[in-house]
Amino acid sequence: MKAAELRAKSPEALQQELNSLLKAQFSLRMQKATQQLTNTSQLSKVRRDIARARTVQAEKAKGERKA
């Protein structure tokens, strides 16, 4: 997911997206632990998406404080 797509979302939708990404990360970690994960690059992609979502969330919070 691109940062531009995340910036277009409302804070509530952004929080829902972050929650779903965190659940996906947990699921991938469990698959890796049980050796069921074949594409390990998915973990890195989800981690980056989580970082993007949290960054955009912080930007929006900072923008609200300034206004």
Secondary structure, 3 states (H helix, E strand, C coil): CCHHHHHCCCHHHHHHHHHHHHHHHHHHHHHHHCCCCCCCHHHHHHHHHHHHHHHHHHHHHHHHHHC
